[in-house]
Amino acid sequence: MGARELGMGRVEAAFRGAVALVAVVVTTAALPAPGLAAWSRPATLTARGQRAILPTVAANRRGDVVVAWYRIRHGGDQAVARTSTNGGRSWGPQQVLGPAVLAISDNPPAPIRAAVSANGAVAITWGQAHGRGERIVAAMARRGARFGRPRVLSAVSRFAFVPDVAIDATGRAAVVWVTLGAVQRSLLFPGGRVTGPKVVASAANPDLPSVASDPGGDLLFAWTQSTTTLPPRTPTFAARESARGAVTAPQQLARDGTDLPLAAMAPNGRGTVAWEQAIGTAQPVIKAVSAPWGRRFGAAQQLSSAGRLAILGGASGSRGLGVDDAGHVSAIWVEDQPLGVAGVSLVRVATSTNGRFGAPRTLERLFGANASERPAIAVAPTGCAIATWSELSSSGSSSVWGADSSRYGHPFSRSVRLSSPGGDQSAVATVSAEGAGVAVWVQGPFGGSVQAARWSTARW
């Protein structure tokens, strides 16, 4: 490839600087014969001529799925969604959720985020322009129903950015965002009731918040900050909130050089936070901490190789961490040689047991001028996993690839190319306990459609 898009920090988390136009696709192609497992051919969800960016997908184990994206139009950008109650075999109509703001001033666009509860309730959050600033809104729908009107969650804040959402088993959604001086969250219920906003932490220049929920509604938050010191430091923090609303004091996980923190919670309440960590002028590595509910996080574990450029999954609308019902957490990232150095590009996954990650497994190796980027992972309740990523060739053309693991700890399958040339920015979700799933992605450089494929297992 020559030089690849590095995409660090806020730029990578929100599309990392380049705004490509997208349409979202999920397959309706014929499923494989019984007893087989395979990726389907992609198909399109958006109407002909519509343009969209930053697609995301979320699902639960019984096949309730939502795909959401930003639609680009001359009359004003919009947040749009489609839902499925049968694992993506068929889809309801497009629903325009409301106006959307993709960027204000020099801020890059924040990804649209979605979550699906065990009972099929769906929550979607995004940003809207408000006066001379930005506010955070969210919309919810019960299983198979249309979305209600968007609810304003950050009404008292002039500047509110980069929302994330998690949902518990009852359909209670927690949306987190940052202002210029605080990390805040609101709760949204399927009937449309909103509580909050509530301050999770007062912080100078917080950024990139992430939230995770266990089935009972306990929450884990993670975020970065930029200090007012000279030179400024960029530490990562975490805090917890019980289902009854008790918030812990923030715990600093790393002192400086951090980026893109991601939170995950197991059903038993164990929390995991992973992030990118640069130390001085050294290339970033991936680090992670884990602790049971009510316990402080200990020393961080380094997951990636030293001396290589590591980029954690979780860009655009994707997720870089996944967790199964037994509490095993899987993290995905890419490792490249430093900029300007030829070598091997790797897609890697590591999985934890009781909070301790094992040695990473390599899903893909690319040699010479080719590189991998924007990885995503989804983990089913039984431990099956699906991973997707983009591969950028020396000619500058990208394509989306996928692989699967049939159970916890098992190797991933040989990778399969899911998209035609031009595919990029994938996100993936599992739609069954056995690991069936849906992957969505952008199709076309700087414009075109987003496509998706359905991974079908023997039972799906």
Secondary structure by P-SEA (a helix, b strand, c coil): cccccccccccccccccbbbbbbbbbbccccccccbbbbcbbbbcccccccccbbbbbbccccbbbbbbbbbcccbbbbbbcccccccccccccccccccccccccccbbbbbbcccccbbbbbbbccccccbbbbbbcccccccccccccccccccccccccccccccccbbbbbbcccccccbbbbcccccccccccccccccccbbbbbbcccbbbbbbbbbbbccccbbbbbbbbbbccccccccccccccccccbbbbbbcccbbbbbbbbbbcccccbbbbbccccccccccbbbbcccccbbbbbccccccccccccccbbbbbbbbbbcccccbbbbbbbbbbbcccccccccccccccccccccbbbbbbcccccbbbbbbbbccccbbbbbbbbbcccccccccccccccccccbbbbbbccccccbbbbbbccccbbbbbbbbbbcccc
